[in-house]
Amino acid sequence: MVTRHTRIVDRALTRLKLRQLRLLVAVGQHGSIQNAARDLGISQPAATKMIQDLELDFEVKLFERTNRGVVPTVFGAALIRHGKLIFAQVSNAAQELDDLSEGNSGRVVIGTLLAASPGLLPIAIEQLLENRPKVAIKIVEGTNEVLMPALLSGEIDMVVGRLPSHRHRSKLVQEKFFDERVVAVAGMQHPLKQATNISFEQLMPFGWILPPVETTLRRQADQYFVRQGQYVPSTAIESVSYLANRSLLRSHDFVGLMPAHVAALDIDNGLLTQLDWVVPFGAGPVGVSHRGEQSLSPAGSTFLDALRAAAKIAQGDLC
């Protein structure tokens, strides 16, 4: 019995062209068939026909017309996402072949959040380089809101750091390495450096360095501030740059929030101090997110194994 799924797959394998997918992605970006057609150097009637052919082959409506142009339906958005992934994979394949021709042993693109940067990544990269000395490595730093869409579209191979609590989870494989708590840190000159059993009231007069508003930690911090009498910091700096944050903490009496493992090295070296305030929010799992091991190149698979080994070392350091 031929099912609808089998029928559509057969059409896609025999009739689908990359040119159609390029048009589909372009229409999604422009919100206009006319502008997308102009970008690709084809006529609008030809572009309209290509979209209609896709709709016939996949048996769904891909776009809705509005007075401002066209918008993807839920089916169109799904196909656009898969189209972007296909093009990213083609680009990755070309890059990997280029790397191999240059004598490199593969390529891996890693997205990282702050919680992974100081411990997990250096250890894992060192192990990867031992196994593949000529591997090409690219590290992209950002928040989950930026990195997860790039992971889904195939621009990066995996994201290492705090695991997202709700969004993106159904579309990705997540592997937890360990749980990490958040600590309050300050410069060595801070007036509360020697204080014990610090209360939140003692912290209120100082400025804060906080993560971006789109992060889970920031939402938790804001909710906590609201519960503390609608507290608003006198100064609030929003930053994910560790170097900038460390410099600001050392030159101003600010309070910063950091994953414990991130701050540990600077605390041990006397560059920062951990304030004796138990942060009542922010604990969460640290791990890796990817699209499935079958999506990884040999270099990516080797790096994933290196991450698992590095996580055991980092977890031991946290104990």
DOKOL-328864 format. One record per atom (N, C-alpha, C): residue in one letter; x, y, z. Coordinates in steps of 0.001 Angstrom, whole numbers, plus 524288, in hexadecimal, padded with zeros to 5 digits. Layout:
// DOKOL-328864
aXYZ/...
//
This chain:
// DOKOL-328864
m803517FB4E80000/m800008000080000/m80377804E880000/v80270808607FC4B/v8057180D317FBE7/v803058114F7FF76/t805E4812FB8036D/t803F5816F780704/t8052681C66804ED/r802AE8205080756/r803B1825B9805C8/r8096F8270F8068B/h80BAA8254380AE7/h811278264D80BFB/h8149D823F2807C1/t8139D81F0F80652/t816BE81C7D80247/t8164881F557FD13/r811938210E7FBEB/r81099823CC7F6F8/r813A3828E67F6BD/i8138F82BD87FB0D/i81641830E47FB2E/i81C29830237FAFD/v81E1F82C477FDDE/v823B982B327FDC5/v8257E829C37F846/d822678268B7F590/d823C8824FA7F044/d82412829B57ECA1/r8204D82D3A7ED2D/r82067831F77E9ED/r825278355D7EB33/a8263F835E47F045/a82AAB8392B7F1DC/a82FC4837057EFAF/l83068831DD7EFD2/l8354382F817EDFE/l835DD82FC67E816/t8318082FC67E549/t831C782FA07DF8D/t830FC834EB7DCFE/r82E64838987DFBB/r82CFB83D7C7DD28/r82F14842657DFD3/l83028842147E4EA/l831C1846C17E7C6/l8371A848A77E5ED/k8377D84DC57E516/k83C628502E7E353/k83E36854247E767/l8435F8549F7E7F5/l84581858727EB9E/l843CE85DF47EA2E/r842FB85EF77E527/r841338641F7E36B/r83BE68656F7E5C5/q8388B8617A7E63D/q8336F8625E7E8A7/q83412863B37EE72/l8378A860E17F10B/l83863861F07F69A/l83ADE8674B7F766/r83E77868D67F3ED/r840C386E117F44C/r83C86872397F3E0/l838E7871717F048/l83499875237EFA8/l83135875307F485/l83005870957F68C/l82CB9870347FB35/l82F19873437FFB6/v8342B8727D800AB/v836D28753D804EE/v836E087B1C803E4/a837CD87CA37FF00/a837EF882367FDA5/a832A6884C77FE66/v82E748820F7FCF3/v8292E884397FDBA/v82829884F88038C/g829CA8812B806B1/g8292C881B080C53/g82C1F8864D80E87/q830C98875980C61/q833F688BBA80E43/q831B0890FA80C99/h82FD589150807C0/h82DEE89648805A2/h828288973F806CC/g8252989315807A0/g81F87893BF80822/g81D098956A80312/s81FB4894457FEC2/s81DE4895FD7F9A1/s82010892567F570/i81C9A890327F231/i81E5A88CE47EDDB/i821468902B7E9DA/q81F69894F07E8F6/q821DC898577E519/q827848999B7E68C/n8285E89B197EB7B/n82DAE89C7A7ED27/n83141897B47ED42/a82F0D893417EECB/a8322688E737EEDB/a833AF88CEB7E954/a8300288D6B7E5AE/a8312488C1B7E035/a8356788FA47DE08/r8352A894A77DF55/r8391B8984F7DD75/r83E7D896DC7DFA0/d83EB3895547E48B/d843A8893BE7E6E6/d8460A88F077E41D/l842B888B717E27F/l8449E886A27E00D/l84511887187DA22/g8438C88B987D802/g8440D88C6D7D26F/g84033889637CF20/i83B77888BA7D12B/i837618861C7CE28/i83291889947CE00/s82EFD888767CA75/s82A4788BA97C9F7/s8267288A527CE51/q822FE88E0D7CF8F/q81F2488D037D39D/q81B71888907D215/p81995888487CD24/p81639883E17CBBE/p818F687E9B7CC72/a81DFB87E697CB14/a820E5879887CBCB/a82163878277D193/a8224087C217D4CD/a822B087B3A7DA71/a81D82879577DCA8/t8193F87BD57DAFF/t8141387A317DCD2/t812FF874907DB52/k8147D873157D693/k813BE86DB07D4BD/k816F4869DC7D7FA/m81BB686B5D7D963/m81EFE867EF7DC8E/m81CA0867067E1F2/i81A7786B2C7E445/i817E586AA17E95D/i8131E8671A7E8DA/q81009867DF7E4B8/q80B68864A17E3E0/q80CE885EE27E331/d8112985DE47E06F/d812F8858857DFC1/d8147F856127E4FB/l8170B859217E841/l8186E8572C7ED73/l8138D855D67F095/e80FA3859437F047/e80ACA858527F322/e8080B853647F12F/l808378527F7EC26/l805D584DC37E9F5/l808DC848E97EBB2/d80E02849367EB90/d81131844AF7ECEA/d810B68434C7F2B6/f810858474D7F60F/f8103D8464F7FBAB/f80A9C846347FDB8/e806E3847847FA56/e8014B8473D7FB92/e7FFCF84AB68002D/v8023F84F4C80078/v801058531F80494/v8015C8589680243/k7FEFC85C5E804EC/k7FF81861D98036F/k8041B8641D80662/l807C18667E8038E/l80C9A8684B805F0/l80C8186E0380799/f809628713E804E6/f8093A876D48061B/f8039E878D78060E/e802B387CB980958/e7FDB887F978095A/e7FEBB8850D8073E/r7FB4E886D4803D8/r7FBD088C26801C9/r7F95E8900C8058A/t7FC168946E80662/t7FA09898B38098E/t7FAB389DBC8067A/n7F8A98A20B808AD/n7F9498A708805EE/n7FEE28A90A8062B/r802378A65D80921/r807BE8A7DE80976/r80B4C8A40E8068F/g809198A01F8042B/g80C4489C3D8016B/g80A76896C5802B6/v80E2189345803B6/v80CC588DEA80515/v80F7E88C6D80A2A/v80CF48891A80D39/v80F398871E81218/v80EE68812E811FC/p812D287E88813FD/p812BC878CC813F5/p80E5F876A981771/t80BCC87295815A1/t8084F86F9A818FF/t80BB786C5081C9F/v809528695A8201A/v80C5F865E982383/v80F58861E682044/f80CFB8605581BC6/f80FA485CA381855/f8143A85F4781587/g8135586416813D6/g81779866FB8113B/g81C0E86800814D4/a81AE486977819BE/a81F1086A8681D83/a8224B8659F81E83/a81FA88611B81ED0/a8227485C2F81FBB/a825F985ADC81B1F/l823F585B928165F/l8271485A48811BF/l82B9585E2181110/i82AB28630E8125A/i82EE9866EE8122B/i8334186569815F5/r831BB863C081AAF/r835A78622A81E90/r838DF85D8C81C8C/h83637859B981A36/h839188553F81820/h83C69856D781368/g83A7685A898104C/g83D7E85C7280BE0/g8428385F0D80DAB/k8422A86247811BA/k846D5864D2813DA/k84AB8860C4815CD/l848A485CA98183E/l84C0D8588881A49/l84ED6855B6815D3/i84C03854BB81194/i84E5F8522B80D06/i852D28558080AD3/f851DC85AA080A47/f855EA85E1280826/f85A9185E8480BD7/a8596B85E8B81104/a85DAF85EB6814CB/a860FC859C981472/q85E6E85555813A4/q861488506C81334/q864928504C80E37/v862728526B809F6/v86573852C28051A/v86A4185635805EA/s8697185AA280894/s86DD085E28809AE/s871D185B8B80D33/n86FE7858B081129/n8737E855F6814AE/n8769E851CC811CF/a873EC84F0C80E2A/a8769E84B0B80B25/a87AEC84D79807CE/a879AC851E080549/a87D958548D80211/a882248566D80564/q880E58588480A1D/q8850085A6180D9E/q8886E855E480F6B/e885F38516F810B0/e888F384CF281280/e88C8184AE080E30/l88A8784AA880962/l88DC7848EF80501/l8925984CAB8042B/d89139851C2804C9/d8955D855AA80430/d899748550780874/d8979B8541680D45/d89B3C8534081198/d89EA884E7D8109F/l89C3184A4A80EC4/l89F1B8457E80DBD/l8A3238465680971/s8A1A48495680574/s8A54784A5280127/s8A9D884DAC802EB/e8A8FA850D480717/e8AD278541D80937/e8B0758513A80D3E/g8AF0A84C4980E2B/g8B21084931811E7/g8AFC98491381759/n8AB4584BA58183D/n8A8C584B7F81D54/n8A5BC8466A81DF1/s8A511844B0822CB/s8A24583FC8823BB/s89CB5840DD82582/g899CB843C08224D/g89450844D482388/g8938884A24825F6/r88EA484B3F8274B/r88D208505D8294D/r8889D84FB882D1D/v8889E852C983149/v8844C852BB834FD/v8833085855836AF/v87E2A859C2836B3/v87C7885EFD8384B/v8796B85E6C83D5D/i87B37861168416D/i8791D86065846AD/i876C48657D84897/g871D68654B84A28/g86F71869BB84CC6/g8704A869358529B/t8717D86D7B85536/t8729686D2185ACE/t86FE28717085DD9/l86DF686FF686265/l86BEB873AA86628/l870008746086A6B/l86F3F8784A86DA5/l8731F879AA87196/l8746B8750D8751B/a8708C871D08765C/a8716A86D8687A0B/a8753C869798780B/a876538696D872EF/a879CD86578870BF/a87F438678886FA5/s87FD386C9F86F39/s8849B86EDB86D0F/s8899A86D9F87019/p889CA86E4287545/p88EDA86DD2877E2/p8909F8684787913/g88D0A8648D87984/g88E8B85F5687B14/g88DDF85B42876DD/l8891785A6887546/l887EB8563D87191/l88AD5856D486C68/l88A5985B5D869FD/l88C6485BFD864B3/l8925085B5B86450/p8956785DF68678A/p89B1685D5A866F4/p89CE2857B58678D/i89A9A854ED86B4C/i89C2784F7A86C25/i89A9F84C2C86777/a895CB84CDD86590/a893E2849C586127/a896F184AFE85C2E/i8981384FFB85B55/i89B048517B8569F/i8A08684F37856C5/e8A2EA84F4385B5E/e8A82B84D0485BDB/e8A81E8473A85A6E/q8A4188446D85C41/q8A3C183EDF85B02/q8A2A683E0485535/l89F4F84157852F3/l89E2B840E484D63/l8A31A841A384A26/l8A6408457684B9B/l8AB0F8468C848B0/l8AF098422284939/e8AEC783F5384D97/e8B23A83ACD84E28/e8B0C98369084A3F/n8ABA4835D084974/n8A9CA831C4845E3/n8A9D48338784037/r8A8DD838A083F5F/r8A8B283AC783A11/r8ABCC83FE183A02/p8B0E983F9E839AD/p8B4378445183A34/p8B307848958363E/k8B10884722831B3/k8B02F84B0882DA0/k8AA6B84C5E82CE9/v8A73A84B38830D0/v8A1A884C6583067/v8A0D78524E83072/a89CE38541A82D83/a89B6E859A682D80/a8970E85A6E8317E/i897CC85E0383529/i8941285EEA83961/i892288648D83926/k88D0D865358396A/k88AC086A74839B1/k8873F86AB083E76/i887E186EBE841A3/i884C086F6D84660/i8816C87452845C4/v87C5A873BB846A7/v878A28780B84642/v8762E878DB84BA0/e876DC87D8084DD5/e874D687E9A85314/e86FB98819D852B3/g86C1E880748563B/g867238833E85641/g8637B8810885A5C/t85E898828785A10/t85A828808085D89/t8578287C2F85ABA/n854558795285DB1/n8511B8753D85B53/n84D83877698571C/e84BA787C28857DF/e8480187E748541F/e84A8D87F4984ECC/v84F9987FE084EBA/v8527C88091849D4/v854A087B5E847DB/l856C68783E84B67/l8597E87381849D2/l855D786F1C84831/m8516786E7D84AE3/m84DF786A17849AD/m84BAE86A6484426/p849D186EED84258/p8481186F2B83CE3/p84C7186DF183909/a8514386FA183A3F/a855AE86E75836D6/a856E0868A1836DB/l856218662083B53/l856D68607783BA4/l852B285DA883869/l84DD685F55838EC/l8499685CE58360C/l84A3985D7D83029/s84C64861DE82E7D/s84D0D862D5828E0/s8521386071826B8/g8554685E0A82A1E/g85A0485B728284F/g85EC385EEA827F0/e85E63863D1829B0/e862E98675682966/e86726865C882D42/i8659486377831A1/i869588617D8356F/i8680585BC8836A0/d86BE4858E983895/d86B458534D83964/d868DD851F283EA7/m86A3D854F2842A2/m86833853DA847DE/m868BC858C084B37/v865A4858F184F62/v865E685D438531C/v8674485B0085874/v86B3485D3E85AED/v86D0E85B6885FF9/v86C0285F9D86406/g8697785E208684F/g8685C861E286C71/g8634B8609286F2B/r860CD8648F87153/r85BDF863C88741E/r857B6861B687059/l8553785D6C871D2/l8514185B1386E77/l84C3785E4186EC9/p849B885F5E86A50/p844CA8624586A6B/p8409985F1F86D35/s83D5E861BE87047/s8399785F0187390/s8349885D8D870AE/h833598604786C70/h82E6485F0D869D1/h82ED685F78863E5/r8306A863EA861E7/r8308D864B185C42/r834A986139859A6/h8337C85F648550A/h8370A85C75851A4/h837D7856C28534E/r8360A8553D857F2/r837778501E859F1/r8355F84BB08568D/s830B084C6085459/s82E568481E8515E/s8312E8471D84C38/k8342D84ADF84A59/k836B984A5F8453E/k83C73848D7845A5/l83E7E8487684A67/l8440E8479284B1F/l845158432884EF7/v849C08411184EB0/v84B8D83D5585296/v84EA08405D856B4/q84D4583F8B85B9E/q84FFA8423A85FD9/q8527083E388637C/e8574883F37864FA/e85A1383BBD86883/e85C1983EF086D1E/k85A2883DC0871B0/k85BB88409787662/k860E283E8787878/f8646D8421C879C9/f86973840AB87C0B/f8696A84131881FD/f86785845A2883F4/f867538467988994/f863C184B1E88AC0/d8624184BA488FA5/d85F49850368916B/d863128543A89394/e861E5859278929E/e8654C85D4889489/e8621B8619089718/r86441863B389B4B/r861AC867F489E06/r863F586D2F89C57/v8612A8714B89D90/v862DA8769B89C65/v864D9879228A16D/v8690787C308A0FC/v86B3587EE18A588/v86B50884BF8A486/a86B73887AE8A8BE/a86C0A88D608A86D/a871CF88EAF8A909/v873F0891AE8A56B/v87982892FB8A58B/v87A3A898E68A563/a87ED389A8F8A70C/a880188A0208A71E/a885FD8A0B68A6C4/g887BC8A59F8A62D/g88D4E8A6B78A627/g88F978A64D8AB9A/m894BC8A5CE8ABD7/m897538A51B8B0EB/m896D78A9E38B46D/q8955B8AE638B213/q894D88B3318B517/q88F568B3F98B73A/h88BC58B06C8B613/h8863F8B13D8B76E/h885848B1A78BD5B/p882468B54C8BF22/p8816E8B6068C4C7/p87F6D8B1278C797/l87CD08AD958C4C9/l87A9D8A8EE8C744/l87E228A4258C6BD/k882F88A5098C51A/k886808A09F8C437/k8871A89D3F8C91B/q887B289F9E8CD8B/q888AA89CBA8D264/q8839B89B7F8D556/a87F3589D518D379/a87A4A89C908D64D/a8788F896DE8D611/t875F6895198DA2D/t873EE88FC48DA5D/t86E0188FDC8DAB3/n86BA088B9D8D8CF/n865E688B218D8EE/n8633F890108D6D4/i864E4891A98D238/i862DF8967E8CFE9/i85D16895DB8CE9A/s85A0C899D78CFD5/s85482899EA8CE6D/s853D189CED8C958/f84F5689C188C6D9/f84E6189EF28C204/f84E158A4CC8C304/e84C2C8A64E8C790/e84BD18ABDF8C8E0/e851368AE788C8CA/q855428AB8D8CA3D/q85A8A8ADB78CA21/q85C838AE7A8C483/l85A688AB708C0DF/l85C0F8ABD38BB6B/l859228B00F8B86E/m854B38B1A88BA5C/m851418B52E8B777/m853BA8BA658B5EB/p857288BCB38B8FC/p859528C1CD8B764/p85D188C1868B2BE/f85ED48BCEC8B14C/f862E68BC768AD52/f8609C8BB8D8A7DF/g863BD8BCE78A3F6/g862408BBC189E9D/g863028B5F389D69/w860708B4108994B/w860A78AE84897EB/w8624E8ADD48923C/i865328A9AA89131/i866438A7EB88BDC/i862EF8A31188AF4/l85F6C8A35F8872F/l85B7D89F5088668/l85BCC89D09880EA/p85A088982D8803C/p859D1895E687AF9/p8557C8986B877C9/p8554F89789872AA/p8514B899F586F55/p84BC589849870D0/v8480689B7D86F61/v8429589A98870F3/v840558959586EA0/e84285893A686A42/e8405788EFC867D9/e84235889EE86A6D/t845AB88A5286E56/t847B18859D870D7/t84452884048757D/t8447987EED876B6/t8418B87CE887B28/t8437987F4B8803B/l848A587FC8880D4/l84ACE881F7885A4/l848EF8878988682/r848A288AA688257/r846CD89009882F9/r84113890238848D/r83DE488CD288227/r8385F88CAE883A0/r837C688B2C8895B/q83AEA8877588B29/q83AA9885E3890A3/q83C6A88A4D8943C/a8407E88D17892A0/a8425F89183895C3/a83E37895C789610/d83BCE8971089194/d837CB89B2089188/d833268999D894F8/q8319C894AC894B2/q82D3D892E9897EF/q82E948934689DB7/y8336B8920489F0A/y8351B892698A478/y8351F8981E8A631/f8371389B9F8A2DB/f8372A8A12C8A42D/f831A48A33C8A531/v82DF08A17C8A1FA/v8287F8A3328A2AD/v826758A1728A7FE/r827DF89CAC8A979/r8260489AAE8AE8B/r8288A89D868B320/q82CED8A00E8B222/q82F928A3048B645/q82DD58A8BC8B62A/g828C68A9888B658/g826AD8AED68B69A/g827588B1EE8B1A0/q826DF8AF528AD12/q827718B1FE8A7FF/q82CC18B4A68A78B/y830D18B1F38A95D/y836138B4268A950/y837F48B52B8A3BE/v83A3B8B9C98A2F8/v83CB18BB2C89E03/v842498BCE489F32/p8463F8BA5289CFC/p84BAB8BBD989E23/p84CBF8C17E89CA2/s8500B8C40B89FAE/s8517C8C97089E78/s8546B8C9BE89948/t857718C5C189828/t85A1E8C52A8931C/t8598B8BF7E8916E/a857FD8BEA388C9C/a857778B95088A92/a85A308B90D88543/i85E4B8B5F7884F6/i861338B53988019/i85FEE8AFCD87E02/e85E2E8AF948792A/e85CB78AAA2876B1/e8612F8A8F287325/s8638F8A47287452/s868308A2DF8715D/s8690D89CFD871AE/v86AE689AB386D4C/v86C948954086D46/v8727D894E386C6D/s875228995086C5F/s87AC88995A86B92/s87D8A8988D870C9/y87FFA894108716C/y8827C892F187665/y886FF896B68777D/l88A13897DC8738A/l88E8989B5E87456/l88CBB8A0C8875FD/a8889A8A2BC87375/a8868B8A7DE874EA/a8844F8A7B587A6A/n881748A37F87BA0/n87F198A30D880D1/n883448A2ED88511/r8875689FE888426/r88B8189F8B8880C/r88E1C8A4D3888D7/s88F198A7A288499/s8918F8ACCB88509/s88E1A8B09788810/l889058B082886F3/l885648B403889AA/l884FA8B2B288F7A/l884FB8ADAE890AF/l884B38AC1A8962C/l8898D8ADD289925/r88E018ADD589685/r892E08AF4A89926/r893918B5348999D/s8909F8B82789678/s891398BDD9896A6/s88C908C0A289925/h888508BDD189A2C/h883AE8C01789C98/h881918BC5D8A0C6/d87E8F8BE798A44F/d87C478BB398A873/d877298B8C98A69B/f877648B6048A243/f872CE8B3588A027/f8726B8ADD78A262/v86DC68AB948A1C8/v86CE28A6138A309/v86BBB8A34189DEC/g86E5489EEE89D09/g86D7389BE789849/g86B558968789984/l8686189456895DE/l8665C88F088965A/l8691C88B998924F/m86B6E8875789413/m86E50883E38908A/m86D9287E398921C/p86DAD87A9D88E50/p86DFD8751C88FB8/p872E487431892F9/a8726F870E6896E9/a876C28702389A96/a87BC886E82897DA/h87B5D86B12893F9/h8800B8691E89162/h882B486D5C88E26/v87FAD8710288C25/v881DA8754388908/v88536878D788C71/a8834887A0189112/a8860387DAF8947F/a88A7187B2E89795/a88A9787600897DD/a88E228734C89B74/a893D9874BA89AA6/l895AA874CC895C2/l89B3A875BF894BD/l89CDB87B3289683/d8999C87F2D89550/d89AF888483896DD/d89A998853589CC8/i8970B8826889F44/i896B48829B8A4F8/i89B8E8801F8A75B/d89D2387B9D8A546/d8A1D9878F48A74A/d8A6BE87C478A683/n8A6DE87F458A239/n8AB778827C8A113/n8AB42887E78A38D/g8A738888ED8A698/g8A6ED88DDF8A95A/g8A553892818A60F/l8A2F7891928A187/l8A133895DF89E36/l89BA68979289FA0/l8987B893DC8A16E/l8932C894ED8A31B/l892478924C8A858/t88E1F893E98AAF5/t88CA28916C8AFDE/t8870088F8F8AF8A/q885ED88B328B1F4/q880858894D8B242/q87E0488B778B724/l879D688E588B66A/l8771C8909A8BAE4/l8741E88C5F8BDD2/d873CC88CF38C2D9/d8714C889048C62C/d86B5C889CF8C649/w8691C889768C191/w86367889BE8C0E5/w861BF8850D8BDA4/v85E42881F48BFC1/v85C5D87D5B8BCEC/v8586387F2A8B8E7/v859CA87ECE8B3EA/v8563A880808AFBE/v8519887CBE8AF90/p84CCA87EB48B075/p8483E87B368B0ED/p845BD879CC8ABAD/f848A687A1A8A78B/f84696878C28A263/f84B338777C89ED2/g84A188758C89A23/g84E1E8750A89623/g8509D86FB98958C/a84FEC86C298995C/a8524D86701898BA/a84FD48643E8940E/g8530B8615D89120/g850E885EBF88C93/g854CA85B1B88A09/p852FC857F78864E/p8565A8540E883CE/p859CC8566187F93/v85EA88549487F70/v86262855F487B51/v863558511387807/g86371851BB872E7/g8643984D3986F85/g864F484EE2869E2/v863A484B5B86651/v8644E84C4D860BD/v85F2C84B3F85DEE/s85E0D84E6F85A07/s8597E84DC3856A7/s85B5A84D0885110/h859068494484E4F/h85A5584881848C9/h855A684620845FB/r8561084586840E7/r851A9843A583DCE/r8518783DB383D6F/g854AD83B0D84064/g85510835638401C/g85A7D833D983E43/e85C8382FA18406C/e861E282E2583F22/e8628C82CD98395F/q85E4082B33836D3/q85EA3829FC83140/q85F9682EE082DF9/s85E898337783035/s85F538385C82D53/s864EC83A5B82DC6/l86809837FC83133/l86D44839ED83234/l8713E8379582E71/s8750783AB682CF8/s87971838D7829DC/s87CF48358B82D64/p880BD832AD82B26/p8846B82FD582E7D/p8872C8336083277/a8888A8381D830D3/a88AFE83BC58347F/a8872E83D51838CA/g8823883E1C83758/g87E3E83F7383B31/g87D5A83B1083F0F/s87D388364183D37/s87C86831BF840AB/s88125831398446D/t885DE8322684274/t88A7B831ED845CA/t88A4283624849FB/f8886683ACA8486E/f8880A83F0684C44/f883D683DDF85057/l87F8783B7484ECC/l87B7283A1785288/l87D9A83651856A0/d880B183281854F3/d8832582EEA858AA/d886E7831DB85C40/a889B7835A385A05/a88D57838BE85D31/a88A6783C0386138/l885D983E0185FBD/l882AB841038636D/l880ED83DA686805/r87F5A838D7866D3/r87D9D8355986AFF/r882048344986EDF/a886BB8338F86CCD/a88B38832B48703D/a88C77837A88735F/a88C2683C2D870CA/a88D398412487371/a8893D84238877B7/a88459840A4876C7/a880338418C87AA0/a8814B83E9E87FB0/k8837F839ED87F3C/k884C3836EE883F3/k888F8839B08871D/i88CBF83C1888450/i890DA83F0188708/i88E95843DB889A6/a88B4B846B9886B3/a888E684B79888D0/a8855884A4688D5E/q8826F8460B88CFC/q87EEC8449489139/q882058434289621/g88681840BB8955E/g889D583F8A899DB/g88BD28447589C72/d88D01848798993B/d88ED484D7989B5D/d88AA48503A89E8D/l8859E84F4689D07/l8814E851F489FAD/l8800984F618A4E6/c8818484A608A572/c880298477F8AA2F/c88385849368AED0/
//
